[in-house]
Amino acid sequence: MGTPEPLATPEEVAAYLGRSVQALAQLRFTGTGPAFLKTGRLIRYQWAAVEAWARQNTANSTRPQHPAGSTE
């Protein structure tokens, strides 16, 4: 088993995503941000989870998307 990847702090992730630490905290609260680890009050992120979340939230347009088959 290799060495585990280093975990990122909320400050590091916020800087990477171009968001504030407070905005990242709000994403955690609403459950819409990257997956995180919590031990007591300590919050850490796995870089792979942050990058996966960023890929899933990449958009090609600011136009609202409607479900397939929707006539709206």
MDAnalysis code that builds the backbone (N, CA, C; Angstrom):
import MDAnalysis as mda
import numpy as np

u = mda.Universe.empty(216, n_residues=72, atom_resindex=np.repeat(np.arange(72), 3), trajectory=True)
u.add_TopologyAttr("name", ["N", "CA", "C"] * 72)
u.add_TopologyAttr("resid", np.arange(1, 73))
u.add_TopologyAttr("resname", ["MET", "GLY", "THR", "PRO", "GLU", "PRO", "LEU", "ALA", "THR", "PRO", "GLU", "GLU", "VAL", "ALA", "ALA", "TYR", "LEU", "GLY", "ARG", "SER", "VAL", "GLN", "ALA", "LEU", "ALA", "GLN", "LEU", "ARG", "PHE", "THR", "GLY", "THR", "GLY", "PRO", "ALA", "PHE", "LEU", "LYS", "THR", "GLY", "ARG", "LEU", "ILE", "ARG", "TYR", "GLN", "TRP", "ALA", "ALA", "VAL", "GLU", "ALA", "TRP", "ALA", "ARG", "GLN", "ASN", "THR", "ALA", "ASN", "SER", "THR", "ARG", "PRO", "GLN", "HIS", "PRO", "ALA", "GLY", "SER", "THR", "GLU"])
u.atoms.positions = np.array([
    [0.847, -1.183, 0.000],
    [0.000, 0.000, 0.000],
    [0.889, 1.242, 0.000],
    [0.646, 2.165, -0.915],
    [1.459, 3.368, -1.032],
    [1.092, 4.405, 0.009],
    [1.816, 5.491, -0.022],
    [1.514, 6.575, 0.899],
    [0.214, 7.250, 0.502],
    [-0.609, 7.586, 1.473],
    [-1.870, 8.253, 1.148],
    [-1.615, 9.665, 0.612],
    [-2.514, 10.107, -0.234],
    [-2.383, 11.466, -0.754],
    [-2.615, 12.464, 0.369],
    [-1.940, 13.604, 0.325],
    [-2.152, 14.604, 1.376],
    [-3.569, 15.155, 1.307],
    [-4.108, 15.462, 2.464],
    [-5.442, 16.042, 2.533],
    [-5.338, 17.559, 2.461],
    [-6.380, 18.182, 1.932],
    [-6.391, 19.633, 1.754],
    [-7.242, 20.297, 2.829],
    [-6.826, 21.466, 3.217],
    [-7.598, 22.264, 4.172],
    [-8.694, 23.026, 3.418],
    [-9.712, 23.501, 4.146],
    [-10.729, 24.331, 3.486],
    [-10.124, 25.565, 2.805],
    [-9.094, 26.137, 3.401],
    [-8.450, 27.319, 2.802],
    [-7.812, 26.970, 1.462],
    [-7.158, 25.816, 1.393],
    [-6.519, 25.385, 0.144],
    [-7.558, 25.094, -0.937],
    [-8.644, 24.418, -0.551],
    [-9.688, 24.083, -1.528],
    [-10.388, 25.341, -2.015],
    [-10.695, 26.251, -1.101],
    [-11.346, 27.507, -1.493],
    [-10.478, 28.269, -2.488],
    [-9.179, 28.348, -2.236],
    [-8.272, 29.039, -3.153],
    [-8.238, 28.332, -4.503],
    [-8.185, 27.013, -4.501],
    [-8.155, 26.233, -5.741],
    [-9.417, 26.468, -6.576],
    [-10.571, 26.545, -5.900],
    [-11.848, 26.726, -6.608],
    [-12.169, 28.190, -6.884],
    [-11.373, 29.104, -6.336],
    [-11.641, 30.531, -6.532],
    [-12.851, 30.992, -5.743],
    [-13.096, 30.371, -4.618],
    [-14.234, 30.718, -3.753],
    [-13.699, 31.170, -2.406],
    [-14.553, 31.757, -1.610],
    [-14.152, 32.106, -0.247],
    [-14.318, 30.888, 0.653],
    [-13.649, 30.917, 1.788],
    [-13.781, 29.839, 2.763],
    [-15.232, 29.774, 3.246],
    [-15.869, 30.933, 3.387],
    [-17.261, 30.980, 3.830],
    [-18.186, 30.349, 2.789],
    [-17.931, 30.594, 1.507],
    [-18.748, 29.984, 0.444],
    [-18.586, 28.470, 0.455],
    [-17.369, 27.993, 0.701],
    [-17.116, 26.559, 0.785],
    [-17.857, 25.963, 1.985],
    [-17.882, 26.684, 3.091],
    [-18.617, 26.228, 4.280],
    [-20.109, 26.126, 3.970],
    [-20.634, 27.073, 3.207],
    [-22.050, 27.030, 2.830],
    [-22.334, 25.822, 1.935],
    [-21.413, 25.504, 1.039],
    [-21.576, 24.316, 0.196],
    [-21.588, 23.046, 1.051],
    [-20.752, 23.004, 2.087],
    [-20.772, 21.854, 3.005],
    [-22.116, 21.775, 3.718],
    [-22.611, 22.913, 4.205],
    [-23.862, 22.961, 4.950],
    [-25.040, 22.481, 4.103],
    [-25.068, 22.887, 2.831],
    [-26.182, 22.504, 1.957],
    [-25.978, 21.139, 1.308],
    [-24.783, 20.569, 1.474],
    [-24.509, 19.261, 0.891],
    [-24.283, 19.301, -0.609],
    [-23.943, 20.477, -1.145],
    [-23.764, 20.621, -2.591],
    [-22.303, 20.780, -3.003],
    [-21.400, 20.749, -2.048],
    [-19.980, 20.918, -2.347],
    [-19.253, 19.593, -2.452],
    [-17.942, 19.668, -2.556],
    [-17.148, 18.447, -2.633],
    [-17.256, 17.629, -1.334],
    [-17.126, 16.321, -1.464],
    [-17.130, 15.451, -0.287],
    [-15.963, 15.839, 0.615],
    [-16.176, 15.719, 1.916],
    [-15.138, 16.097, 2.870],
    [-15.088, 15.107, 4.014],
    [-13.992, 15.166, 4.745],
    [-13.798, 14.340, 5.932],
    [-13.904, 15.241, 7.147],
    [-14.551, 14.752, 8.191],
    [-14.668, 15.546, 9.409],
    [-14.333, 14.665, 10.602],
    [-13.371, 15.113, 11.385],
    [-13.002, 14.451, 12.623],
    [-13.089, 15.508, 13.714],
    [-14.091, 15.400, 14.552],
    [-14.318, 16.460, 15.536],
    [-14.668, 17.739, 14.793],
    [-13.885, 18.777, 15.009],
    [-14.124, 20.050, 14.298],
    [-13.229, 20.209, 13.079],
    [-12.346, 19.249, 12.842],
    [-11.379, 19.330, 11.753],
    [-12.006, 18.892, 10.430],
    [-11.946, 19.763, 9.420],
    [-12.469, 19.488, 8.079],
    [-11.282, 19.340, 7.134],
    [-11.292, 18.272, 6.346],
    [-10.259, 18.065, 5.326],
    [-10.911, 17.496, 4.075],
    [-10.261, 17.717, 2.944],
    [-10.743, 17.252, 1.643],
    [-9.701, 16.366, 0.982],
    [-10.148, 15.363, 0.251],
    [-9.264, 14.593, -0.609],
    [-9.255, 15.314, -1.956],
    [-8.063, 15.551, -2.498],
    [-7.963, 16.281, -3.763],
    [-8.747, 15.599, -4.879],
    [-8.761, 14.275, -4.899],
    [-9.501, 13.558, -5.947],
    [-10.990, 13.887, -5.873],
    [-11.539, 14.019, -4.671],
    [-12.961, 14.355, -4.506],
    [-13.239, 15.786, -4.950],
    [-12.306, 16.685, -4.662],
    [-12.460, 18.094, -5.072],
    [-12.445, 18.186, -6.599],
    [-11.493, 17.507, -7.228],
    [-11.398, 17.548, -8.688],
    [-12.606, 16.887, -9.342],
    [-13.109, 15.791, -8.776],
    [-14.303, 15.130, -9.319],
    [-15.513, 16.054, -9.217],
    [-15.654, 16.739, -8.085],
    [-16.766, 17.674, -7.907],
    [-16.673, 18.823, -8.919],
    [-15.468, 19.337, -9.122],
    [-15.280, 20.428, -10.078],
    [-15.645, 19.974, -11.492],
    [-15.264, 18.742, -11.860],
    [-15.624, 18.222, -13.195],
    [-17.136, 18.085, -13.335],
    [-17.804, 17.590, -12.300],
    [-19.257, 17.403, -12.351],
    [-20.003, 18.729, -12.417],
    [-19.371, 19.785, -11.957],
    [-20.022, 21.094, -11.928],
    [-19.504, 22.029, -13.011],
    [-18.888, 21.452, -14.035],
    [-18.435, 22.242, -15.174],
    [-19.619, 22.460, -16.107],
    [-19.815, 23.695, -16.535],
    [-20.950, 24.030, -17.392],
    [-20.452, 24.564, -18.732],
    [-21.279, 24.397, -19.753],
    [-20.979, 24.926, -21.079],
    [-21.810, 26.158, -21.394],
    [-22.783, 26.462, -20.518],
    [-23.672, 27.580, -20.759],
    [-24.256, 28.052, -19.429],
    [-24.649, 29.307, -19.367],
    [-25.337, 29.809, -18.183],
    [-26.848, 29.653, -18.331],
    [-27.278, 29.176, -19.495],
    [-28.697, 28.965, -19.748],
    [-29.211, 27.821, -18.864],
    [-30.365, 27.985, -18.229],
    [-30.909, 26.916, -17.382],
    [-31.122, 25.639, -18.189],
    [-30.784, 24.518, -17.583],
    [-30.959, 23.232, -18.214],
    [-32.286, 22.626, -17.755],
    [-33.012, 22.005, -18.674],
    [-34.280, 21.353, -18.351],
    [-34.090, 19.858, -18.538],
    [-34.829, 19.072, -17.752],
    [-34.718, 17.617, -17.900],
    [-35.035, 17.152, -19.317],
    [-34.438, 16.050, -19.728],
    [-34.693, 15.480, -21.057],
    [-36.181, 15.242, -21.231],
    [-36.700, 15.569, -22.365],
    [-38.117, 15.373, -22.659],
    [-38.994, 16.523, -22.220],
    [-38.433, 17.490, -21.520],
    [-39.207, 18.637, -21.049],
    [-39.480, 19.568, -22.224],
    [-40.664, 20.162, -22.240],
    [-41.032, 21.094, -23.314],
    [-40.825, 22.540, -22.893],
    [-40.303, 22.771, -21.708],
    [-40.082, 24.151, -21.239],
    [-38.924, 24.778, -21.936],
])
